[in-house]
């Protein structure tokens, strides 16, 4: 195997991991944020927020979600197969005889 390809794959893997790490670091402050009480209240006067109960009246059943995910996976597999075959046919084209 060509060493340049190995280095390129390693570099792209490291770049992907670095991008994922930066995304996690950028999202962490928002995920860990909590409201700060106003400065004029003493700790004994702070009342916790009431619990909010959501009512779900509708939505999509689980079997439909599963069916959509399976269809998307099958479509991606077919497209990947067609792309791979087209790429292989173009790459291994025979040179015309003289």
C-alpha positions as a Python dict, from the first residue, in 0.01 Angstrom:
ca = {
    (1, 'X'): (0, 0, 0),
    (2, 'X'): (119, 348, -79),
    (3, 'X'): (249, 521, 240),
    (4, 'X'): (98, 852, 129),
    (5, 'X'): (-250, 697, 138),
    (6, 'X'): (-186, 567, 488),
    (7, 'X'): (-73, 910, 602),
    (8, 'X'): (-371, 1076, 432),
    (9, 'X'): (-615, 837, 602),
    (10, 'X'): (-452, 893, 938),
    (11, 'X'): (-461, 1270, 890),
    (12, 'X'): (-828, 1267, 789),
    (13, 'X'): (-917, 1048, 1086),
    (14, 'X'): (-734, 1280, 1323),
    (15, 'X'): (-902, 1583, 1164),
    (16, 'X'): (-1243, 1423, 1210),
    (17, 'X'): (-1171, 1343, 1574),
    (18, 'X'): (-1048, 1698, 1632),
    (19, 'X'): (-1365, 1842, 1475),
    (20, 'X'): (-1583, 1617, 1691),
    (21, 'X'): (-1391, 1719, 2002),
    (22, 'X'): (-1433, 2088, 1917),
    (23, 'X'): (-1806, 2037, 1864),
    (24, 'X'): (-1842, 1872, 2205),
    (25, 'X'): (-1639, 2146, 2372),
    (26, 'X'): (-1849, 2416, 2203),
    (27, 'X'): (-2178, 2253, 2308),
    (28, 'X'): (-2078, 2171, 2666),
    (29, 'X'): (-2135, 2517, 2822),
    (30, 'X'): (-2490, 2532, 2685),
    (31, 'X'): (-2566, 2179, 2800),
    (32, 'X'): (-2441, 2243, 3152),
    (33, 'X'): (-2597, 2588, 3192),
    (34, 'X'): (-2844, 2657, 3471),
    (35, 'X'): (-3032, 2969, 3564),
    (36, 'X'): (-2867, 3200, 3814),
    (37, 'X'): (-3098, 3339, 4085),
    (38, 'X'): (-3135, 3715, 4108),
    (39, 'X'): (-2882, 3876, 4344),
    (40, 'X'): (-3149, 4039, 4566),
    (41, 'X'): (-3290, 3706, 4694),
    (42, 'X'): (-3148, 3519, 4987),
    (43, 'X'): (-3101, 3140, 4945),
    (44, 'X'): (-3401, 3069, 5173),
    (45, 'X'): (-3632, 3270, 4946),
    (46, 'X'): (-3541, 3086, 4627),
    (47, 'X'): (-3832, 2869, 4518),
    (48, 'X'): (-3765, 2587, 4274),
    (49, 'X'): (-3944, 2604, 3942),
    (50, 'X'): (-4259, 2393, 3920),
    (51, 'X'): (-4241, 2066, 3731),
    (52, 'X'): (-4379, 2086, 3379),
    (53, 'X'): (-4566, 1785, 3246),
    (54, 'X'): (-4603, 1770, 2872),
    (55, 'X'): (-4895, 1598, 2707),
    (56, 'X'): (-4825, 1421, 2382),
    (57, 'X'): (-5134, 1389, 2167),
    (58, 'X'): (-5014, 1249, 1844),
    (59, 'X'): (-4676, 1198, 1702),
    (60, 'X'): (-4543, 914, 1497),
    (61, 'X'): (-4572, 550, 1607),
    (62, 'X'): (-4253, 354, 1656),
    (63, 'X'): (-4319, 118, 1365),
    (64, 'X'): (-4331, 413, 1124),
    (65, 'X'): (-4001, 546, 1255),
    (66, 'X'): (-3848, 201, 1215),
    (67, 'X'): (-3984, 171, 861),
    (68, 'X'): (-3843, 511, 762),
    (69, 'X'): (-3502, 426, 913),
    (70, 'X'): (-3492, 88, 735),
    (71, 'X'): (-3590, 251, 404),
    (72, 'X'): (-3321, 517, 443),
    (73, 'X'): (-3060, 251, 522),
    (74, 'X'): (-3164, 42, 219),
    (75, 'X'): (-3154, 348, -7),
    (76, 'X'): (-2808, 444, 121),
    (77, 'X'): (-2683, 89, 61),
    (78, 'X'): (-2818, 84, -296),
    (79, 'X'): (-2667, 424, -374),
    (80, 'X'): (-2332, 321, -226),
    (81, 'X'): (-2334, 1, -434),
    (82, 'X'): (-2418, 187, -755),
    (83, 'X'): (-2154, 449, -686),
    (84, 'X'): (-1890, 185, -612),
    (85, 'X'): (-1970, -6, -930),
    (86, 'X'): (-1962, 310, -1141),
    (87, 'X'): (-1632, 413, -985),
    (88, 'X'): (-1483, 65, -1042),
    (89, 'X'): (-1600, 57, -1405),
    (90, 'X'): (-1449, 397, -1471),
    (91, 'X'): (-1125, 318, -1292),
    (92, 'X'): (-1058, -14, -1466),
    (93, 'X'): (-1155, 88, -1819),
    (94, 'X'): (-948, -90, -2080),
    (95, 'X'): (-739, 118, -2315),
    (96, 'X'): (-851, 94, -2680),
    (97, 'X'): (-632, -120, -2906),
    (98, 'X'): (-418, 56, -3159),
}
